Every structure is written in C-alpha cells, then in structure tokens.
Amino acid sequence: MEISRRALLMALAASDAKPIDTHIHLFEPARFPYHPAATYQPPAETLANYAPFAAGVLSHSIIVHPEPYQDDHRYLEYCFENEPRKGFFKGTCLFDGLDPQTPARMAALTKKWPNRIVALRVHAIGKEVNKTGAIKDRDLADPRMAQTWAAATKLGLAIQMHMTPQWAPAVAKLVKQTPGARVVIDHLARHAQGTAAEYEEVLKLGAHQGVYMKFSGLNYSSKQPPPHADLQPLARRIHGAFGAEKIVWGGLGMNAADHGKQKQAFETIWSYLPEAARQQIRFTNAAKLYHFA
C-alpha cells in the first residue's frame, strides 16, 4: 500500500519527534492494591521508576490500564495527576462490555478526564467466552457488546482489542455494526496463537478504514529472541494489509535497556521501509489516532 502524499509530508514534518509509546502498563500494588478479581499479580512497575526514563526518550505515552486493576482506575488517575510534564499521558479504560452500567461509567470517566481516556480495552484471548468473573473473554456476539462499542464510539473512544486470531470474524462484525468505530489491535493479534486461516481473517480487518494494528507484544508471535528478525515476513503481510498509516508502535519498555532492545527490533523488522514510513509508525499515526496533534 502506497503512502499518500499528505501522509508523507506529515511524516517528514515529524521526523525529529520522539516516538510515542502506545502501550505501557504501570503497577504500584503497595499503594494501589490489585483488584480482588485480578487475573494476575505482577511485580511493581511504578510511575516513579518510569517517568524519568519516559520523559527523556518519548514524546508521549498511552497507559494501557491493566487487568490486575480491573475496573478500578485510581492508579491511572494518579498517573495523570503526577505525569512528568503536562499532557504527557493518555490512557485506556477497562469496563465490562456486557454490563448495562458501562456506557454511563465510561461517560463519567471521560468527563472527569477530558481528552485523556482514549480507548476501551476489550480482552478476547480465551477459546471460550466468559460471562461472569474477571473482565475478559466476554461474548463478542452478545448484543450488549455492540451497545458498548456504540457508546464508546459516541464518546470518541477507540476499541482496543487484545485478541487472538480466532476472534477476528466477530470483531469484523462489530466493526461493520458500529459506524465510525476506531479499533486498535494489540500485539499483532498474538499471531502464534492462531491458525494460518484465522490470521487471514485478522489481515482482512486492515481493509476497514478505522482499524489499526499495534506493533507490540512481539514475544507472542516470534520464535526467536530479540530483535525477533523472524517477524519480518509477518510485518510485510501486516504492512500490505493495513498500510504504514495504520500501524502504531507500542511496548517500548520501562527503562533504557528495554527500550534499546525494542528499538533494535523495530529497526530490524521494518528495515525495508523508507524512513518516512517508519516515522509514521513511531510517531505520526499515534499522534493523530490519540489526538496528540
């Protein structure tokens, strides 16, 4: 897919901009305990440790509100209140897609934090649907899910899909049912956790104008250690399906060492692209998608 002249000019204009990390999780359980329904309990990755590194290397970060906190967004709000510089962070929210209270709760959070909540994250990584308990693997075919998508879209939120390839057809149906929906697919849709036929359905999502792919979570798809050179063929297929203008970079690390590895992987895998296209993926697309510019 060719880069449009307008996109090329935007990328060149932003060529000196530091990258935007579209996917960082932050945890501080000592001060903000994990939710009783937490699906896992990771070690602390605190704002205090992250902020000095991020402020020096990145333009902005998207805090992806993580499963251990479920629908308790207090730490996300704390990060907004204590960001390294004004407007540095935006974030996603997590609410139950089948709960009839979710549209009102999303509206309240976005009203409290104008232009800060950018997406509703939806987890669909299990083989079977999960109707109760932790907020994950809800039935994407349930009419209440379509209502939640519509409510999020009306609020200006994207839908951030953390999914395995088997759920691509259900996502495609929701996209068609939700005019104006913007969807961001996390972690290359965890390519290694699906069949070849299932991943073809993921690639078909690239034909929808509002669907983006996030270049993150490379370990879910690669069989090699960093810099994950074996992912270049997959990257070429994703580029062909989505175009450079609908790919964003995420998971750039908590510190300089991790960031160095992610940067090396980026340059290795996308080495065949011209610099203007790489800068779209590093910065320009995310700036537009998340309204940083």
C-alpha positions, 0 to 999 in steps of 0.5 A: 500500500502506497503512502499518500502524499499528505501522509508523507509530508506529515511524516517528514514534518515529524521526523525529529519527534520522539516516538510515542509509546502506545502501550505501557502498563504501570503497577504500584500494588503497595499503594494501589492494591490489585483488584480482588478479581485480578487475573494476575499479580505482577511485580511493581512497575511504578510511575516513579521508576518510569517517568524519568526514563519516559520523559527523556526518550518519548514524546508521549505515552498511552497507559494501557490500564491493566487487568490486575486493576480491573475496573478500578482506575485510581492508579491511572488517575494518579498517573495523570495527576503526577505525569512528568510534564503536562499532557504527557499521558493518555490512557485506556479504560477497562469496563465490562462490555456486557454490563448495562452500567458501562456506557454511563461509567465510561461517560463519567470517566471521560468527563472527569478526564477530558481528552485523556481516556482514549480507548476501551480495552476489550480482552478476547484471548480465551477459546471460550467466552466468559460471562461472569468473573474477571473482565475478559473473554466476554461474548463478542456476539452478545448484543450488549457488546455492540451497545458498548462499542456504540457508546464508546464510539459516541464518546470518541473512544477507540476499541482496543482489542487484545485478541487472538486470531480466532476472534477476528470474524466477530470483531469484523462484525462489530466493526461493520455494526458500529459506524465510525468505530476506531479499533486498535489491535494489540500485539499483532493479534498474538499471531502464534496463537492462531491458525494460518486461516484465522490470521487471514481473517485478522489481515482482512480487518486492515481493509476497514478504514478505522482499524489499526494494528499495534506493533507490540507484544512481539514475544507472542508471535516470534520464535526467536529472541530479540530483535525477533528478525523472524517477524519480518515476513509477518510485518510485510503481510501486516504492512500490505494489509493495513498500510504504514498509516495504520500501524502504531508502535507500542511496548517500548519498555520501562527503562533504557535497556528495554527500550534499546532492545525494542528499538533494535527490533523495530529497526530490524523488522521494518528495515525495508521501509523508507524512513518516512514510513517508519516515522509514521509508525513511531510517531505520526499515526499515534499522534493523530489516532490519540489526538496528540496533534 
